[in-house]
Amino acid sequence: MGKYKSAVLGVQRYSPGDVITEFSLSVAVNGAGIKYSVVSFKAAGILNMKDKETIKELASIETYDKAVVAEDYNTAPAEAESRTEAAV
């Protein structure tokens, strides 16, 4: 994100809080043949004052639990989970 902030936002004199940032992932392969993701950032739009006020308001009424637990990383498809439970 460093290059994005300096090369894209810095040239236009915007801070990350002034723009809508779009990000995408592309696949790359290292020298050992292992695939990994590379993230790319793009300024997709500029926020107006009303948008910024709405975002600030929504951020202040945060109601979800931020705790990350091991179960958050379960990537097994739901179908596989239901078969496992049925077998028990």
KOLGU-588747 format. One record per residue (C-alpha): x, y, z; residue in one letter; residue number from 1. Coordinates in steps of 0.5 Angstrom, whole numbers, plus 500, padded with zeros to 3 digits. Layout:
<pts>
    px    py    pz   rest    nr
     X     Y     Z      a   NUM
...
</pts>
This chain:
<pts>
    px    py    pz   rest    nr
   500   500   500      m     1
   506   505   501      g     2
   507   506   493      k     3
   499   507   493      y     4
   499   512   498      k     5
   505   516   495      s     6
   505   515   488      a     7
   497   515   487      v     8
   494   519   493      l     9
   500   523   494      g    10
   500   526   487      v    11
   493   528   487      q    12
   494   530   495      r    13
   489   525   498      y    14
   489   521   504      s    15
   486   514   504      p    16
   480   517   508      g    17
   479   521   502      d    18
   478   516   497      v    19
   474   509   495      i    20
   480   504   495      t    21
   479   498   490      e    22
   484   492   491      f    23
   485   486   487      s    24
   489   480   488      l    25
   493   477   482      s    26
   497   470   483      v    27
   504   470   483      a    28
   509   464   483      v    29
   515   464   487      n    30
   522   461   485      g    31
   520   454   488      a    32
   513   454   484      g    33
   509   456   490      i    34
   503   460   488      k    35
   501   466   492      y    36
   497   473   492      s    37
   499   480   490      v    38
   495   485   492      v    39
   494   491   488      s    40
   491   498   490      f    41
   487   503   486      k    42
   483   509   487      a    43
   476   508   485      a    44
   473   514   487      g    45
   473   520   491      i    46
   469   521   498      l    47
   464   527   498      n    48
   463   530   505      m    49
   456   527   506      k    50
   460   520   505      d    51
   465   522   510      k    52
   460   524   515      e    53
   456   517   514      t    54
   462   513   514      i    55
   464   516   521      k    56
   457   515   524      e    57
   457   508   522      l    58
   464   507   525      a    59
   462   510   531      s    60
   456   505   532      i    61
   460   499   531      e    62
   457   493   534      t    63
   461   486   532      y    64
   466   483   536      d    65
   473   483   533      k    66
   476   477   536      a    67
   479   473   531      v    68
   478   465   533      v    69
   481   459   530      a    70
   474   457   528      e    71
   474   464   523      d    72
   479   460   519      y    73
   475   454   517      n    74
   475   454   510      t    75
   472   447   509      a    76
   466   447   505      p    77
   459   447   508      a    78
   458   440   505      e    79
   464   437   507      a    80
   462   440   514      e    81
   455   437   514      s    82
   458   430   512      r    83
   463   430   518      t    84
   458   431   523      e    85
   453   426   520      a    86
   459   421   521      a    87
   460   422   528      v    88
</pts>
